[in-house]
Amino acid sequence: MLTCRLLWTVLMCEKHEDNPIGPCLVSFYLSNEVSLTTPILPDVDDCFDVKAKWINLGVLNGSIALISYNEETTTFRVSILGQLGFRESWIKLFMVGPLPYVERPIGVGKNGEIFFIRKDKEVAWFDLSTQMIEELGYTTENLHCRIINYKENILPFEE
């Protein structure tokens, strides 16, 4: 028999007629089939504003991080969630930028890095823990490039 003890997934939802609470994070625990909704306060992040062209969830120092990129101001905003289910536990960490040489972000790394393509097509990352930018030595012409995290053996299996 296969059992899953700790696996959960997180979704982000925007405000619309079927979701009256507005922007929120929805967690679903597969082990006990329980879902939990955590509203995102409007002052935490402008990620649901039309000016924010990119939003992503990541992990930063073991916490769920909400990272958005505002193309108009060329800034990233980073907030973390203190506790699932508690609207007031969102903490604004910092804003990065302006970064006028960023063309667009392409993803978040597993250790809190923001990967992006510069205007000269060079791929680089911004490490949130050290607040340093590092060029990776690659260029891209692919407009659909993005970073996807993969982790092997994430489920505990018992027979």
C-alpha positions in Angstrom: 0.0 0.0 0.0 1.3 3.5 -0.9 0.7 6.3 1.5 1.5 9.9 1.2 2.1 11.7 4.5 3.3 15.3 3.9 2.7 16.1 0.2 0.9 19.3 -0.4 0.4 21.7 -3.3 -0.1 25.4 -3.5 -2.2 27.4 -6.0 -2.7 31.2 -6.4 -6.1 32.6 -7.2 -7.2 36.0 -8.4 -10.4 37.8 -7.5 -13.4 37.1 -9.8 -17.1 36.4 -9.3 -16.5 32.8 -8.0 -13.8 34.0 -5.6 -15.1 36.9 -3.5 -12.2 36.9 -1.1 -9.8 38.2 -3.7 -6.2 37.1 -4.3 -5.3 34.1 -2.2 -3.0 31.1 -1.8 -4.8 27.8 -1.7 -3.0 24.9 -0.1 -4.2 21.3 -0.6 -2.8 18.5 1.6 -3.0 15.2 -0.3 -2.5 13.1 2.8 -5.8 14.1 4.4 -7.5 15.9 1.5 -7.9 19.2 3.4 -7.6 22.5 1.7 -6.7 25.8 3.3 -7.1 29.3 1.9 -4.7 32.1 2.8 -5.8 35.6 1.5 -3.1 37.9 0.2 -3.4 41.4 1.6 -3.4 44.1 -1.1 -0.6 46.0 0.6 1.7 42.9 0.7 2.3 42.9 -3.0 1.0 44.5 -6.2 1.2 41.2 -8.0 -2.4 41.2 -9.0 -2.2 44.8 -10.3 -2.2 44.9 -14.1 1.3 46.4 -14.0 2.8 43.2 -12.6 3.6 41.1 -15.6 5.0 38.1 -13.7 4.3 36.4 -10.4 5.7 33.2 -9.0 5.8 31.2 -5.8 9.0 30.0 -4.5 10.8 28.9 -1.3 13.0 31.3 0.6 14.8 30.1 3.7 12.1 27.4 4.2 9.1 29.8 3.8 6.7 30.2 1.0 7.7 33.4 -1.0 5.5 35.4 -3.3 7.7 37.1 -5.9 6.4 39.6 -8.5 8.0 41.6 -11.3 6.6 45.0 -12.3 7.7 45.7 -15.8 7.0 49.4 -15.7 9.2 50.0 -12.6 11.6 47.1 -13.4 11.4 46.0 -9.7 10.9 42.6 -8.0 8.8 42.5 -4.8 9.4 39.7 -2.3 7.0 38.7 0.5 6.9 35.6 2.6 4.1 33.8 4.4 4.5 33.3 8.2 1.7 30.8 8.7 -0.7 29.1 6.3 -4.3 30.3 6.8 -3.5 33.6 8.4 -4.0 36.6 6.2 -2.0 38.9 8.6 1.1 36.6 8.5 2.3 37.9 5.1 5.6 39.8 5.6 7.0 42.2 3.0 10.7 41.4 2.9 12.1 43.8 0.3 12.0 45.2 -3.2 14.8 44.6 -5.7 15.5 47.2 -8.3 15.1 49.1 -10.4 16.9 46.8 -12.7 16.6 48.5 -16.2 18.6 45.8 -17.9 16.1 43.0 -17.1 14.0 42.0 -20.2 11.9 39.5 -18.2 12.0 36.9 -15.5 11.9 33.2 -16.4 11.5 31.5 -13.0 12.5 30.9 -9.4 15.2 28.5 -8.3 14.8 26.0 -5.4 17.1 28.1 -3.2 15.4 31.5 -3.7 17.1 32.7 -6.9 15.2 34.7 -9.5 16.3 33.8 -13.0 15.9 36.4 -15.7 16.9 37.3 -19.2 18.7 40.5 -19.6 18.1 42.9 -22.5 21.3 41.6 -24.2 19.8 38.0 -24.0 22.2 36.9 -21.3 20.7 34.6 -18.7 21.4 35.6 -15.1 20.0 35.2 -11.6 19.5 37.3 -8.5 20.2 35.4 -5.3 17.6 36.6 -2.7 19.7 35.3 0.2 22.9 37.2 -0.8 21.2 39.9 -2.8 23.8 39.5 -5.6 23.3 39.1 -9.3 25.4 36.5 -11.2 25.7 36.0 -14.9 25.4 32.3 -15.9 27.3 32.5 -19.2 24.3 31.5 -21.4 22.3 33.4 -23.9 18.9 32.7 -25.3 16.8 33.8 -28.2 13.9 31.6 -27.1 11.0 33.8 -26.0 9.3 30.9 -24.2 12.2 30.0 -21.9 11.3 29.3 -18.3 12.8 27.6 -15.2 11.1 24.5 -13.8 12.1 22.9 -10.5 12.4 19.1 -10.3 12.9 17.1 -7.2 13.3 13.3 -7.3 11.7 11.0 -4.8 9.5 13.6 -3.1 6.9 11.1 -1.9 7.5 8.7 1.0 6.3 5.3 0.0 5.5 2.3 2.2 4.6 -1.2 1.0 
